[in-house]
């Protein structure tokens, strides 16, 4: 591989993934739950959000 400068031209840099947000906003959670295809999945997402630590007093949609 040494001495093959033309190979370096073809090499693409690896992009670092962006970190995920720490916590979703109330609007984002509502949109996530509403995007579920049926009530069973909406209920599962609602429970998952509550288990993961939603702030007390936040309305669940």
C-alpha positions in Angstrom: 0.0 0.0 0.0 2.9 2.4 0.6 3.6 4.4 -2.5 0.1 4.3 -3.8 -0.9 8.0 -3.6 -3.9 7.5 -6.0 -5.6 5.3 -3.3 -5.6 8.2 -0.9 -7.7 10.3 -3.3 -10.5 7.6 -3.2 -10.6 7.4 0.6 -13.6 9.2 2.2 -13.4 10.6 5.7 -15.5 8.9 8.3 -18.1 11.2 9.8 -18.6 11.2 13.5 -22.2 10.6 14.5 -23.9 13.5 16.3 -24.9 12.8 19.9 -28.6 12.3 20.6 -30.5 14.9 22.6 -30.6 14.3 26.3 -34.3 14.7 26.7 -37.2 15.2 24.2 -39.4 18.3 24.6 -43.1 17.8 25.4 -44.0 18.6 21.8 -41.5 16.1 20.5 -42.9 13.4 22.8 -46.4 14.1 21.8 -45.5 13.9 18.1 -43.6 10.6 18.7 -46.6 9.0 20.4 -49.0 10.4 17.8 -46.9 8.9 15.0 -47.4 5.3 16.3 -49.5 3.3 13.9 -52.1 2.1 16.4 -53.3 2.6 20.0 -51.3 -0.4 21.3 -48.0 1.2 20.2 -49.1 4.6 21.4 -49.7 3.1 24.9 -46.3 1.4 24.8 -44.6 4.6 23.9 -46.5 6.5 26.6 -45.5 4.0 29.2 -41.9 4.0 28.0 -41.7 7.7 28.3 -43.1 7.7 31.8 -40.7 5.0 32.9 -37.7 6.9 31.5 -38.4 9.8 33.7 -40.9 12.3 32.4 -41.2 15.3 34.7 -44.1 15.2 37.2 -47.1 17.1 36.0 -46.5 16.8 32.3 -49.6 15.8 30.4 -49.3 12.6 28.5 -51.0 12.6 25.1 
